[in-house]
Amino acid sequence: MSRRSITWRPPPGDWLKTNVDGVYSRSTAEGATAVVIRDNSGKLLIGESMRIRAYSSLAAEAEAMRRALILATNLNMEQILIESDNLPLVQAVKSKTYIGEVESILRDIFLLAESLSNCGFTWVPREGNKVANGVAKCSLTGRLEENWRRKPPREITEQLRSEALNQNGCILEFKGKKI
C-alpha cells in the first residue's frame, strides 16, 4: 500500500497562508522562529525569522505564532490562515485554553487573533511545514541572513519551488523572477 505524500497545501480563494515554526536548543537556551506567508499559488509574500531566548520548543513555537499574528495585524491582512506543526499549540489556540508554560504568549495570541476579521488556525504534520521548519533551523544555526527573503538559502528556494510545482504545475515566482 502506498502512503500519500504530505506537502504544503494552498489556502482557499483570496486567503493567505502563514506557516510558522519554532526551534529550540536546550544546550544554549536559544530558539528561532519562522513566519512564511504565501498566497494560493505558493508565491512567497512575506518571510520573517528571528533568534530568541527560549525555555522550550513549545515556547519557540508559540512565539512564532505570535510573530505571525503581529505581522498580519500590522499589515492589515484580511483573511489569514495560520498553520503550525505543533498539535498541542494549535488545539490550545482553537479551543482558547491556556498551557501554563506559554500562558502569557497565548494571551497575546488570543487578543491578536480576535483583532483580525478572518483568522483561522490549522495543524499540519511536519512534512507539510518544511519551508518554515527550514527557515527556523537556518536562523538558529546562523546560516540565514537578515534579508533572507531577497536571497533565500538554496534548500529553502528548492523547497518553495517543489511545493509550488506540486500545487499548480508551474514555476514559482520569487520577487518577479522564476526560481
N, C-alpha and C positions, 0 to 999 in steps of 0.2 A: 504494500500500500504506500503510495507517495504522500509525503507530507506537504501541505500547502505552504508556500513561501510567505513569510510575513514581511511586509515592506511598508514604507510611508504611503499613506492614502491622502488624496487631496480633500480639502474641505468642500462642503456643498456651496454651489452658487457663488455669490459675492463675498462669502465669509473668508476670513484669513485664518490660517492655522499656525499656531505658535507651539513649536516643540521646545520643551525645557528639559534640562538635565543638570544634575549637580554631582560632583565627585568629591571624595574626601580622602585625605591621607592621615591615618591615625598617627603615624610616626612624626609628622610635622604639625599636626593640628591645623592644617590648612585645607582649604577646599577651593573649588572653582564652580562657577555657574555658567550656563549657556542658555541663550534665548535665540531661537531661529524662527523667523516669521516668513511664511511663504504664501503665495496665492494659490488658486485652484489649478494652475498649470505647473506648479512646482517651482516657480520663479522665486529666488531669494530676494526678499524686500528689505528686511532688516535683520541684523545679527548683532548680538552683544555677548561678550564674555567678561568675566571678572574673577580675579582671585580674591578669596575671602578667608577670614579666620572662621573655622568651623569646629564644632564639637561632635558631629556625627554626619553620616551620609544623608540621613533624613533632614537635618538642618540645612545642608547644602542644597538638597532637592527643593525644600520649601522656599529657600531664599531665591532660587532660580524662578520659581513660580511667582513670587512677589515681584521680582525684577520684570518679568513679562507683563504683569498687570500694571506696573508703574509705566512701562513703555506704552502700553495700549492706552492708558489714561492720558498721558502727556501728548500722544499723537492723535487723540480723539478718534480712535478706531471704533467703528460702529458694530461690527459683527466679528467676534473673535472666539476661536475655539482653542483652548489650551490643552495640550496633550503631554502627558508625563508617563514614564515607565515605572513610577513608584506607586503601586496599588494602594497601600495604606494612606498615602497623602491624598490621592485622588478621591478615595472613599470618604476621608475626613472632610474634604472641601465640598463634595457633593451633598453630604449629609449635614454639613455645618456643625461638625463635632470637633472638639479640641483633642489634640495629642499633647500631653503635658510638656514634653521636651521642646516642642516648637509652638507652644500656645501663643506667644506674642507675635510670631510671624503669621500664624493662621488668622489671628485677629485682624492684621493688616490685609491679608488676602481676602477675607470676607468683606471688609469695608470697600476695598478697591473693586472687587467683582460687582458689588451692588451699585457702584457708581457708573458702571458701563451699561449701555442699553441692551446689548445682546452679548452675553458671555457664557460659554459653556466649558465643561471640563471632561476630558476623556482619558482613559488609561489605554496604553498600548504596550505590548511586550517590547523588551529592549531592542529586538531586531527591527522594529518599526520606528525606532528613535535614534538611528545610527548617526545622523548628522549632528544632532545636539550632543550626543554622547562623545563623539569625536572632538567637537569644539571644546567641551568641558575638559576632556583629558589633555588636549593640546595646551589649553590655558594653564592647567595645573602644573604641567611639566615645563612651562616657559617656552614652548615651541610655537606659540601663537603671538603674532604681532598685534599691537593695539588696533591697527587698521586692517584687520584680517578680512573684512568684508570686501575690500578692494583687491586683495590678493590672498585668497584663502589657501591654506596648505593643500598640497596635491591630493592627499587622502580625502579631504573634505570636498574638494572640487569633484573628484571622481564619484563620491557618494551622491552628491547633489545631481550630477549628470545621470547616474544609474537610476536614481529614483524618478527623475523626470521622464526618462525613457520608458521605465516600467509603467508609468501612468498614462502617457499620451502618445508614445511612439515618436516623439520629436525631440530635437535637441534643446536642452535648457539654455536660456539666455541669462547671462550674468552681466549686469551693468551694460546691456546692449550688445554684448559680444557672446557668440556661441562658445560654450565650453565643452 
